[in-house]
Amino acid sequence: MTDLPAQETSPTFLGMPSFQHAAEAALADTQQRRNLAHATATIRAKRAAAVGEVDGWEDLRLAGAAAKDEALHHLPHYLEQLEAALTARGATVHWARDADEANQVVVDLARAKATDEVVKVKSMATQEIELNEALEAAGIAAWETDLAELIVQLGEDRPSHILVPAIHRNRAEIREIFARRMGAVGRAAPDDLTDEPARLAEAARLHLREKFLRARVAVTGANFAVAETGTLVVVESEGNGRMCLTLPETLITVVGIEKVLPTFADLSTMLQLLPRSSTGERMNPYTSMWTGVTPGDGPQEVHVVLLDNGRSRVLADEAGREALRCIRCSACLNVCPVYERTGGHAYGSVYPGPIGAVLNPLLRGTSSEVDRSLPYASSLCGACFEACPVRIDIPSLLVRLRTQVVDEASGRSAEAASMKAAAWVFGDHRRLEAAQRAATLGGRLLGDRTIRSLPGLGAWTQARDVPTPPTETFRQWWARTHGDDEGDLDDARGQPVVEEQDLGGAGPHTRQEGS
Ligand code: SF4
């Protein structure tokens, strides 16, 4: 493991329960489960159709992974190239080692413009560093302008999906939030607001318009940053991002250092992979690109904050590094059976779902209960890898992180103790046979009863029952049905197949012809 600084766990998520405990509460919320099941099934179907149209999808995935790997393997070079290109085109570049440094840069820039509010367009990096809270502490209001972000902000909620942060809310809940909260922070929702999508969108548009027209400073994220040209890119569906990027005088972009792409040509690969994987569209409705300052057009002051916040640590981890390829498309969330049932809040971070389960422990280390629990937040079914447009092998990373968690417990955890005990039992056939006989005795005593939990296995049995032990071992069954002792079974070892007629066609393990 590297000794580079880990990302700090954000105060918002500090004290969150482990995934397994948070998931229990989420599973009890049937309304949320319905909302999630409906939304993820819809996006999944759209994505499958959009991806199915592309003949060379696998080649595109390989090209996307290769472009990101090239950038990550030579990151210092491409970041310096990006800085030089941005500076040459009139932008100012700031380097931020962590959340505090990045927040301070943005607060200072907003103060320098003597403003007490900024408009924002969806940016996971600014959520990661809790920029809104830092601005609020400095007396500056930050208004989210992405519709889903607006719902989350007005509802004093937390995002639960990368692409659809309010995925856990249905239309009726959104109507209630708009009606209750909009008036307190700006233009109120109309009295006769219904939960029709068009009416909700209209209420949001009118509420946001006055903020767009008033704002002098905008804060944005970026999906990609092209080193070759110094071009920053935001892809979105609503056009609110474009309003933020063009109307205010000052534009501040906070971008993680892993977002860099070597060349402009790489962008064409990414812009094919991203929309199909995220919203199931051939092309996203709005793609905004800007390269420094254009005199007389758009913001005349452009700042770019290049954010590390634990990314160097992940980069130094040769196996974990591939997680930095992530382009935040959210395809892995939408196919994950665990995410679909628990939602995003249970992951204790702005990065939920399968990618959150690997990225958070990589960025923050595994010292907290939440981060230690995340590698287990998966069935390891592999659907996330199949869906990932940049081929991040999430299941393998999860297994590796599980190993790390167990190793770090170094024999102190119940799991480590039981593995040690199992190794001792399996190390000698007499011990194994004795343990099997004890288990069958337990099975006979239990009968049909189900074991809901076992002392010492509280965590393991929290979400599953213990299998009832069989009343008879295979060896005992063999001896009983063949009138033979177990020694004959040992003699039979190595013979390829037990002849059908030997079992009279009636043994429990005989197979039907042709099956
Ligand atoms: S890990 Fe892959 S599938 Fe998941 S959000 Fe990132 S790029 Fe998309």
Residues whose N, C-alpha, C, O or C-beta is under 5 A from the ligand:
A	BS01	SF4	C326 I327 R328 C329 S330 A331 C332 I355 C384 A387 C388 P389 V390 I392
